[in-house]
């Protein structure tokens, strides 16, 4: 055992340092050295706990990304970086096809993790896709994120992206442990396996470009004949974000009748419109919309005279202009119940007369209330 020098023993009494030795510890240089040593030890311990050589997470950012999409990707990058992920924001082409992105990431020999965002966060609905490759295994996770307020999309997307990355890493880690266990016989090389997880069903298929509506409407003209029940069909094609071009057709409905002392007349009405329809607000289940368009109105009249009066049949085409407001209620991933009220004006507006006496006016204005089943293709 090493003995304590006598010069030191003179300043030690009952395990307590003498005042002269205490003054040495209070020296500023010695205190700075102690603090620096503590920081070095703490940093070494933190570096030992950090995951060694973690693979980077490549976040794809389309070159044509909107400001909302770039803000969401920046929030995802910051959230992952705060959780000690090495994040690389990479410019890419217009990534609108999830299968193509998945196949490209799965065939990348360098491996790693790729995160892509599809859809427009400004509508309140977007899809996340995480592709991670480890050895010969590829894990794919997709999830649709929908919020009522589009301003909350960056926060919701960043939290969901972090969950997907953690779940994917845990899945591959478990598979790697199973692969390292001894087997009875060596297994031949197998092709790359892809573990795909279906995306959570969205309230409505916001990403669908084509929609078909089939339903029934009630057409009524102010100062006109009684209301007519009429089948209605619509085809919508999205042209820009939440704006769509739409064709509406209504016809082959009931034939309302107008009576007078001179006879009676039955009317048949048909309508076709080319419109622009847009969404005003997007939520999980309810979507408000508006439409504006123009087209043609056809009115056919079959008259029957009373007594000495003779009835006549006539037909007239008129230009039609209309606008409306509607509400769509989602009832499935690709189905919704759509209701809409439209106001229509015909020019020139057809008039039903008996002996030069007008008794009914059509399309000045008319109201069309429709209820339809909408299917996204």
SEZA-636866 format. One record per residue (C-alpha): residue in three letters; x, y, z; residue number from 1. Coordinates in nm, 3 decimals. Example, Ala and Ser with C-alpha at 12.3 -4.5 7.8 and 13.67 -1.06 7.14 Angstrom:
<ALA; <1.230; -0.450; 0.780>; 1>,
<SER; <1.367; -0.106; 0.714>; 2>,
***
This chain:
<UNK; <0.000; 0.000; 0.000>; 1>,
<UNK; <0.124; 0.343; -0.097>; 2>,
<UNK; <0.192; 0.564; 0.204>; 3>,
<UNK; <0.073; 0.920; 0.231>; 4>,
<UNK; <0.358; 1.167; 0.235>; 5>,
<UNK; <0.427; 1.331; 0.567>; 6>,
<UNK; <0.376; 1.680; 0.418>; 7>,
<UNK; <0.020; 1.589; 0.335>; 8>,
<UNK; <-0.045; 1.409; 0.668>; 9>,
<UNK; <0.031; 1.728; 0.852>; 10>,
<UNK; <-0.270; 1.895; 0.690>; 11>,
<UNK; <-0.515; 1.605; 0.749>; 12>,
<UNK; <-0.689; 1.583; 1.080>; 13>,
<UNK; <-0.987; 1.348; 1.141>; 14>,
<UNK; <-1.060; 1.318; 0.771>; 15>,
<UNK; <-1.099; 1.695; 0.723>; 16>,
<UNK; <-0.886; 1.913; 0.499>; 17>,
<UNK; <-0.698; 2.195; 0.663>; 18>,
<UNK; <-0.789; 2.547; 0.551>; 19>,
<UNK; <-0.473; 2.582; 0.341>; 20>,
<UNK; <-0.564; 2.277; 0.129>; 21>,
<UNK; <-0.923; 2.402; 0.092>; 22>,
<UNK; <-0.794; 2.729; -0.053>; 23>,
<UNK; <-0.616; 2.529; -0.325>; 24>,
<UNK; <-0.948; 2.367; -0.431>; 25>,
<UNK; <-1.102; 2.710; -0.464>; 26>,
<UNK; <-0.849; 2.808; -0.728>; 27>,
<UNK; <-1.033; 2.916; -1.050>; 28>,
<UNK; <-0.804; 2.712; -1.278>; 29>,
<UNK; <-0.864; 2.390; -1.082>; 30>,
<UNK; <-1.244; 2.447; -1.082>; 31>,
<UNK; <-1.244; 2.503; -1.458>; 32>,
<UNK; <-1.050; 2.180; -1.512>; 33>,
<UNK; <-1.299; 1.985; -1.300>; 34>,
<UNK; <-1.599; 2.126; -1.491>; 35>,
<UNK; <-1.432; 2.053; -1.829>; 36>,
<UNK; <-1.361; 1.695; -1.721>; 37>,
<UNK; <-1.725; 1.644; -1.616>; 38>,
<UNK; <-1.848; 1.771; -1.953>; 39>,
<UNK; <-1.614; 1.537; -2.142>; 40>,
<UNK; <-1.737; 1.239; -1.939>; 41>,
<UNK; <-2.101; 1.331; -1.999>; 42>,
<UNK; <-2.048; 1.376; -2.374>; 43>,
<UNK; <-1.868; 1.042; -2.394>; 44>,
<UNK; <-2.157; 0.870; -2.218>; 45>,
<UNK; <-2.411; 1.030; -2.453>; 46>,
<UNK; <-2.210; 0.927; -2.758>; 47>,
<UNK; <-2.197; 0.571; -2.626>; 48>,
<UNK; <-2.577; 0.564; -2.590>; 49>,
<UNK; <-2.643; 0.709; -2.941>; 50>,
<UNK; <-2.714; 0.458; -3.214>; 51>,
<UNK; <-2.391; 0.391; -3.404>; 52>,
<UNK; <-2.384; 0.470; -3.775>; 53>,
<UNK; <-2.762; 0.521; -3.804>; 54>,
<UNK; <-2.882; 0.504; -4.166>; 55>,
<UNK; <-3.010; 0.837; -4.301>; 56>,
<UNK; <-3.378; 0.904; -4.363>; 57>,
<UNK; <-3.426; 1.050; -4.712>; 58>,
<UNK; <-3.733; 1.275; -4.730>; 59>,
<UNK; <-3.846; 1.324; -5.090>; 60>,
<UNK; <-3.953; 1.676; -5.185>; 61>,
<UNK; <-4.106; 1.717; -5.533>; 62>,
<UNK; <-3.958; 1.998; -5.739>; 63>,
<UNK; <-4.309; 2.132; -5.801>; 64>,
<UNK; <-4.417; 2.111; -5.437>; 65>,
<UNK; <-4.654; 2.379; -5.313>; 66>,
<UNK; <-4.577; 2.607; -5.020>; 67>,
<UNK; <-4.803; 2.401; -4.793>; 68>,
<UNK; <-4.631; 2.077; -4.894>; 69>,
<UNK; <-4.284; 2.226; -4.835>; 70>,
<UNK; <-4.391; 2.352; -4.493>; 71>,
<UNK; <-4.519; 2.007; -4.399>; 72>,
<UNK; <-4.196; 1.838; -4.515>; 73>,
<UNK; <-3.988; 2.090; -4.320>; 74>,
<UNK; <-4.191; 2.015; -4.006>; 75>,
<UNK; <-4.137; 1.639; -4.060>; 76>,
<UNK; <-3.760; 1.695; -4.103>; 77>,
<UNK; <-3.738; 1.898; -3.782>; 78>,
<UNK; <-3.940; 1.643; -3.585>; 79>,
<UNK; <-3.724; 1.351; -3.700>; 80>,
<UNK; <-3.401; 1.544; -3.640>; 81>,
<UNK; <-3.514; 1.621; -3.285>; 82>,
<UNK; <-3.557; 1.246; -3.233>; 83>,
<UNK; <-3.190; 1.188; -3.339>; 84>,
<UNK; <-3.267; 1.071; -3.694>; 85>,
<UNK; <-3.020; 1.172; -3.964>; 86>,
<UNK; <-3.255; 1.339; -4.214>; 87>,
<UNK; <-3.169; 1.432; -4.574>; 88>,
<UNK; <-3.419; 1.644; -4.772>; 89>,
<UNK; <-3.381; 1.539; -5.136>; 90>,
<UNK; <-3.538; 1.704; -5.441>; 91>,
<UNK; <-3.723; 1.464; -5.669>; 92>,
<UNK; <-3.959; 1.465; -5.960>; 93>,
<UNK; <-4.333; 1.496; -5.918>; 94>,
<UNK; <-4.391; 1.199; -5.683>; 95>,
<UNK; <-4.760; 1.128; -5.744>; 96>,
<UNK; <-4.745; 0.750; -5.791>; 97>,
<UNK; <-4.686; 0.559; -5.463>; 98>,
<UNK; <-4.617; 0.220; -5.631>; 99>,
<UNK; <-4.339; 0.373; -5.843>; 100>,
<UNK; <-4.174; 0.531; -5.538>; 101>,
<UNK; <-4.198; 0.204; -5.342>; 102>,
<UNK; <-4.045; -0.001; -5.626>; 103>,
<UNK; <-3.762; 0.249; -5.676>; 104>,
<UNK; <-3.674; 0.253; -5.305>; 105>,
<UNK; <-3.696; -0.126; -5.275>; 106>,
<UNK; <-3.446; -0.179; -5.561>; 107>,
<UNK; <-3.193; 0.069; -5.426>; 108>,
<UNK; <-2.884; -0.141; -5.336>; 109>,
<UNK; <-2.764; 0.122; -5.089>; 110>,
<UNK; <-3.061; 0.050; -4.859>; 111>,
<UNK; <-3.173; 0.304; -4.601>; 112>,
<UNK; <-3.509; 0.468; -4.543>; 113>,
<UNK; <-3.718; 0.676; -4.784>; 114>,
<UNK; <-4.015; 0.889; -4.675>; 115>,
<UNK; <-4.258; 1.036; -4.929>; 116>,
<UNK; <-4.569; 1.251; -4.892>; 117>,
<UNK; <-4.854; 1.224; -5.143>; 118>,
<UNK; <-5.157; 1.446; -5.189>; 119>,
<UNK; <-5.209; 1.810; -5.102>; 120>,
<UNK; <-5.197; 1.889; -4.727>; 121>,
<UNK; <-5.392; 2.207; -4.798>; 122>,
<UNK; <-5.707; 1.994; -4.851>; 123>,
<UNK; <-5.677; 1.836; -4.505>; 124>,
<UNK; <-5.598; 1.486; -4.636>; 125>,
<UNK; <-5.253; 1.349; -4.730>; 126>,
<UNK; <-5.078; 1.011; -4.742>; 127>,
<UNK; <-4.742; 0.918; -4.587>; 128>,
<UNK; <-4.530; 0.635; -4.724>; 129>,
<UNK; <-4.218; 0.493; -4.552>; 130>,
<UNK; <-3.994; 0.242; -4.733>; 131>,
<UNK; <-3.702; 0.091; -4.537>; 132>,
<UNK; <-3.463; -0.173; -4.661>; 133>,
<UNK; <-3.244; -0.389; -4.437>; 134>,
<UNK; <-3.045; -0.661; -4.613>; 135>,
<UNK; <-3.282; -0.857; -4.832>; 136>,
<UNK; <-3.598; -0.737; -4.656>; 137>,
<UNK; <-3.805; -0.430; -4.737>; 138>,
<UNK; <-4.073; -0.291; -4.507>; 139>,
<UNK; <-4.339; -0.058; -4.648>; 140>,
<UNK; <-4.582; 0.136; -4.435>; 141>,
<UNK; <-4.849; 0.373; -4.566>; 142>,
<UNK; <-5.096; 0.583; -4.370>; 143>,
<UNK; <-5.354; 0.844; -4.463>; 144>,
<UNK; <-5.372; 1.148; -4.234>; 145>,
<UNK; <-5.694; 1.352; -4.228>; 146>,
<UNK; <-5.765; 1.654; -4.011>; 147>,
<UNK; <-6.056; 1.899; -3.986>; 148>,
<UNK; <-5.830; 2.208; -3.995>; 149>,
<UNK; <-5.569; 2.208; -4.276>; 150>,
<UNK; <-5.350; 2.439; -4.064>; 151>,
<UNK; <-5.284; 2.141; -3.831>; 152>,
<UNK; <-5.160; 1.918; -4.113>; 153>,
<UNK; <-4.782; 1.980; -4.061>; 154>,
<UNK; <-4.810; 1.886; -3.692>; 155>,
<UNK; <-5.022; 1.577; -3.760>; 156>,
<UNK; <-4.798; 1.460; -4.046>; 157>,
<UNK; <-4.476; 1.498; -3.845>; 158>,
<UNK; <-4.616; 1.299; -3.551>; 159>,
<UNK; <-4.746; 1.023; -3.780>; 160>,
<UNK; <-4.416; 1.008; -3.974>; 161>,
<UNK; <-4.224; 0.954; -3.650>; 162>,
<UNK; <-4.462; 0.671; -3.552>; 163>,
<UNK; <-4.421; 0.502; -3.890>; 164>,
<UNK; <-4.040; 0.518; -3.878>; 165>,
<UNK; <-4.027; 0.372; -3.527>; 166>,
<UNK; <-4.270; 0.092; -3.615>; 167>,
<UNK; <-4.080; 0.006; -3.934>; 168>,
<UNK; <-3.744; -0.003; -3.755>; 169>,
<UNK; <-3.888; -0.227; -3.480>; 170>,
<UNK; <-4.036; -0.465; -3.738>; 171>,
<UNK; <-3.706; -0.506; -3.923>; 172>,
<UNK; <-3.515; -0.544; -3.595>; 173>,
<UNK; <-3.742; -0.831; -3.489>; 174>,
<UNK; <-3.706; -0.995; -3.829>; 175>,
<UNK; <-3.325; -0.965; -3.805>; 176>,
<UNK; <-3.326; -1.137; -3.464>; 177>,
<UNK; <-3.534; -1.422; -3.604>; 178>,
<UNK; <-3.297; -1.455; -3.902>; 179>,
<UNK; <-2.992; -1.491; -3.671>; 180>,
<UNK; <-3.138; -1.789; -3.485>; 181>,
<UNK; <-2.983; -2.129; -3.582>; 182>,
<UNK; <-3.187; -2.329; -3.830>; 183>,
<UNK; <-3.202; -2.704; -3.887>; 184>,
<UNK; <-3.104; -2.677; -4.250>; 185>,
<UNK; <-2.966; -2.391; -4.457>; 186>,
<UNK; <-3.234; -2.213; -4.653>; 187>,
<UNK; <-3.178; -2.113; -5.016>; 188>,
<UNK; <-3.159; -1.749; -5.107>; 189>,
<UNK; <-3.499; -1.594; -5.130>; 190>,
<UNK; <-3.599; -1.292; -5.335>; 191>,
<UNK; <-3.658; -0.959; -5.167>; 192>,
<UNK; <-3.975; -0.968; -4.958>; 193>,
<UNK; <-4.198; -0.667; -4.930>; 194>,
<UNK; <-4.413; -0.631; -4.621>; 195>,
<UNK; <-4.691; -0.393; -4.713>; 196>,
<UNK; <-4.931; -0.248; -4.462>; 197>,
<UNK; <-5.260; -0.119; -4.598>; 198>,
<UNK; <-5.330; 0.246; -4.547>; 199>,
<UNK; <-5.600; 0.353; -4.306>; 200>,
<UNK; <-5.923; 0.427; -4.497>; 201>,
<UNK; <-5.975; 0.798; -4.552>; 202>,
<UNK; <-6.306; 0.969; -4.495>; 203>,
<UNK; <-6.330; 1.041; -4.865>; 204>,
<UNK; <-6.096; 0.962; -5.150>; 205>,
<UNK; <-5.960; 1.313; -5.188>; 206>,
<UNK; <-5.692; 1.194; -5.428>; 207>,
<UNK; <-5.947; 1.052; -5.679>; 208>,
<UNK; <-5.954; 1.246; -6.004>; 209>,
<UNK; <-6.285; 1.110; -6.141>; 210>,
<UNK; <-6.623; 1.098; -5.965>; 211>,
<UNK; <-6.964; 0.978; -6.085>; 212>,
<UNK; <-7.296; 1.086; -5.929>; 213>,
<UNK; <-7.631; 0.913; -5.985>; 214>,
<UNK; <-7.944; 1.032; -5.811>; 215>,
<UNK; <-8.282; 1.204; -5.833>; 216>,
<UNK; <-8.384; 1.567; -5.826>; 217>,
<UNK; <-8.686; 1.789; -5.781>; 218>,
<UNK; <-8.718; 2.061; -6.049>; 219>,
<UNK; <-8.953; 2.349; -5.978>; 220>,
<UNK; <-9.002; 2.677; -6.166>; 221>,
<UNK; <-9.127; 2.987; -5.985>; 222>,
<UNK; <-9.462; 3.087; -6.144>; 223>,
<UNK; <-9.438; 2.765; -6.344>; 224>,
<UNK; <-9.589; 2.419; -6.356>; 225>,
<UNK; <-9.596; 2.186; -6.051>; 226>,
<UNK; <-9.259; 2.034; -5.944>; 227>,
<UNK; <-9.124; 1.744; -6.146>; 228>,
<UNK; <-8.920; 1.449; -6.018>; 229>,
<UNK; <-8.628; 1.397; -6.255>; 230>,
<UNK; <-8.326; 1.158; -6.265>; 231>,
<UNK; <-7.988; 1.334; -6.244>; 232>,
<UNK; <-7.641; 1.214; -6.349>; 233>,
<UNK; <-7.307; 1.387; -6.311>; 234>,
<UNK; <-6.944; 1.318; -6.407>; 235>,
<UNK; <-6.667; 1.523; -6.243>; 236>,
<UNK; <-6.300; 1.539; -6.343>; 237>,
<UNK; <-6.054; 1.717; -6.113>; 238>,
<UNK; <-5.846; 1.972; -6.304>; 239>,
<UNK; <-5.661; 2.159; -6.026>; 240>,
<UNK; <-5.646; 2.082; -5.653>; 241>,
<UNK; <-6.007; 2.108; -5.530>; 242>,
<UNK; <-6.145; 2.242; -5.862>; 243>,
<UNK; <-6.321; 2.005; -6.103>; 244>,
<UNK; <-6.491; 2.021; -6.441>; 245>,
<UNK; <-6.839; 1.867; -6.429>; 246>,
<UNK; <-7.109; 1.761; -6.673>; 247>,
<UNK; <-7.464; 1.743; -6.532>; 248>,
<UNK; <-7.757; 1.587; -6.717>; 249>,
<UNK; <-8.122; 1.568; -6.602>; 250>,
<UNK; <-8.421; 1.435; -6.794>; 251>,
<UNK; <-8.686; 1.166; -6.848>; 252>,
<UNK; <-8.871; 1.274; -6.536>; 253>,
<UNK; <-9.237; 1.316; -6.448>; 254>,
<UNK; <-9.457; 1.537; -6.667>; 255>,
<UNK; <-9.637; 1.806; -6.466>; 256>,
<UNK; <-9.976; 1.923; -6.591>; 257>,
<UNK; <-10.123; 2.272; -6.622>; 258>,
<UNK; <-10.503; 2.318; -6.649>; 259>,
<UNK; <-10.722; 2.608; -6.753>; 260>,
<UNK; <-11.075; 2.668; -6.884>; 261>,
<UNK; <-10.938; 2.638; -7.237>; 262>,
<UNK; <-10.776; 2.298; -7.193>; 263>,
<UNK; <-10.466; 2.140; -7.039>; 264>,
<UNK; <-10.098; 2.094; -7.115>; 265>,
<UNK; <-9.830; 1.852; -6.992>; 266>,
<UNK; <-9.464; 1.951; -6.984>; 267>,
<UNK; <-9.145; 1.748; -7.025>; 268>,
<UNK; <-8.818; 1.913; -6.921>; 269>,
<UNK; <-8.455; 1.815; -6.995>; 270>,
<UNK; <-8.138; 1.991; -6.882>; 271>,
<UNK; <-7.765; 1.968; -6.959>; 272>,
<UNK; <-7.493; 2.182; -6.797>; 273>,
<UNK; <-7.116; 2.215; -6.826>; 274>,
<UNK; <-6.989; 2.340; -6.488>; 275>,
<UNK; <-6.694; 2.419; -6.268>; 276>,
<UNK; <-6.728; 2.273; -5.918>; 277>,
<UNK; <-6.502; 2.349; -5.625>; 278>,
<UNK; <-6.468; 2.250; -5.262>; 279>,
<UNK; <-6.500; 2.527; -5.007>; 280>,
<UNK; <-6.396; 2.328; -4.701>; 281>,
<UNK; <-6.263; 1.976; -4.646>; 282>,
<UNK; <-6.310; 1.769; -4.332>; 283>,
<UNK; <-6.308; 1.407; -4.229>; 284>,
<UNK; <-6.672; 1.339; -4.318>; 285>,
<UNK; <-6.831; 1.657; -4.452>; 286>,
<UNK; <-6.731; 1.864; -4.754>; 287>,
<UNK; <-6.894; 2.186; -4.873>; 288>,
<UNK; <-6.889; 2.280; -5.239>; 289>,
<UNK; <-7.013; 2.528; -5.499>; 290>,
<UNK; <-7.080; 2.508; -5.872>; 291>,
<UNK; <-7.124; 2.748; -6.161>; 292>,
<UNK; <-7.206; 2.659; -6.520>; 293>,
<UNK; <-7.406; 2.702; -6.839>; 294>,
<UNK; <-7.586; 2.473; -7.079>; 295>,
<UNK; <-7.922; 2.413; -7.248>; 296>,
<UNK; <-8.282; 2.361; -7.135>; 297>,
<UNK; <-8.538; 2.178; -7.347>; 298>,
<UNK; <-8.912; 2.208; -7.276>; 299>,
<UNK; <-9.169; 2.002; -7.465>; 300>,
<UNK; <-9.542; 2.082; -7.428>; 301>,
<UNK; <-9.835; 1.859; -7.529>; 302>,
<UNK; <-10.162; 2.055; -7.527>; 303>,
<UNK; <-10.520; 1.925; -7.517>; 304>,
<UNK; <-10.800; 2.169; -7.597>; 305>,
<UNK; <-11.138; 2.188; -7.424>; 306>,
<UNK; <-11.457; 2.223; -7.623>; 307>,
<UNK; <-11.402; 2.412; -7.946>; 308>,
<UNK; <-11.037; 2.486; -7.863>; 309>,
<UNK; <-10.759; 2.288; -8.026>; 310>,
<UNK; <-10.445; 2.177; -7.841>; 311>,
<UNK; <-10.098; 2.201; -7.994>; 312>,
<UNK; <-9.763; 2.035; -7.930>; 313>,
<UNK; <-9.448; 2.244; -7.923>; 314>,
<UNK; <-9.084; 2.222; -7.820>; 315>,
<UNK; <-8.834; 2.492; -7.732>; 316>,
<UNK; <-8.460; 2.509; -7.659>; 317>,
<UNK; <-8.320; 2.780; -7.434>; 318>,
<UNK; <-7.979; 2.869; -7.297>; 319>,
<UNK; <-7.951; 2.788; -6.926>; 320>,
<UNK; <-7.724; 2.940; -6.662>; 321>,
<UNK; <-7.695; 2.806; -6.311>; 322>,
<UNK; <-7.507; 2.807; -5.983>; 323>,
<UNK; <-7.545; 2.608; -5.666>; 324>,
<UNK; <-7.422; 2.503; -5.324>; 325>,
<UNK; <-7.384; 2.146; -5.204>; 326>,
<UNK; <-7.283; 1.927; -4.913>; 327>,
<UNK; <-7.114; 1.588; -4.944>; 328>,
<UNK; <-7.124; 1.330; -4.660>; 329>,
<UNK; <-6.865; 1.051; -4.681>; 330>,
<UNK; <-7.007; 0.703; -4.619>; 331>,
<UNK; <-6.699; 0.501; -4.718>; 332>,
<UNK; <-6.345; 0.524; -4.857>; 333>,
<UNK; <-6.475; 0.589; -5.210>; 334>,
<UNK; <-6.844; 0.661; -5.165>; 335>,
<UNK; <-7.037; 0.965; -5.048>; 336>,
<UNK; <-7.392; 1.102; -5.032>; 337>,
<UNK; <-7.411; 1.432; -5.223>; 338>,
<UNK; <-7.689; 1.691; -5.195>; 339>,
<UNK; <-7.702; 2.015; -5.394>; 340>,
<UNK; <-7.940; 2.305; -5.450>; 341>,
<UNK; <-7.905; 2.490; -5.781>; 342>,
<UNK; <-8.073; 2.802; -5.916>; 343>,
<UNK; <-8.128; 2.808; -6.294>; 344>,
<UNK; <-8.227; 3.084; -6.536>; 345>,
<UNK; <-8.333; 3.017; -6.897>; 346>,
<UNK; <-8.294; 3.272; -7.174>; 347>,
<UNK; <-8.535; 3.308; -7.342>; 348>,
<UNK; <-8.762; 3.145; -7.082>; 349>,
<UNK; <-9.040; 2.924; -7.220>; 350>,
<UNK; <-9.401; 3.032; -7.148>; 351>,
<UNK; <-9.714; 2.814; -7.165>; 352>,
<UNK; <-10.016; 3.004; -7.302>; 353>,
<UNK; <-10.382; 2.931; -7.348>; 354>,
<UNK; <-10.543; 3.162; -7.608>; 355>,
<UNK; <-10.261; 3.414; -7.564>; 356>,
<UNK; <-10.302; 3.401; -7.185>; 357>,
<UNK; <-9.975; 3.300; -7.007>; 358>,
<UNK; <-10.039; 3.045; -6.732>; 359>,
<UNK; <-9.690; 2.906; -6.660>; 360>,
<UNK; <-9.331; 3.027; -6.698>; 361>,
<UNK; <-9.038; 2.785; -6.704>; 362>,
<UNK; <-8.685; 2.873; -6.597>; 363>,
<UNK; <-8.745; 3.224; -6.466>; 364>,
<UNK; <-8.599; 3.108; -6.235>; 365>,
<UNK; <-8.601; 2.735; -6.157>; 366>,
<UNK; <-8.473; 2.548; -5.852>; 367>,
<UNK; <-8.319; 2.200; -5.875>; 368>,
<UNK; <-8.267; 2.006; -5.551>; 369>,
<UNK; <-8.075; 1.679; -5.598>; 370>,
<UNK; <-7.975; 1.385; -5.379>; 371>,
<UNK; <-7.719; 1.149; -5.535>; 372>,
<UNK; <-7.477; 0.868; -5.456>; 373>,
<UNK; <-7.122; 0.973; -5.545>; 374>,
<UNK; <-6.858; 0.714; -5.630>; 375>,
<UNK; <-6.487; 0.806; -5.670>; 376>,
<UNK; <-6.303; 0.606; -5.939>; 377>,
***
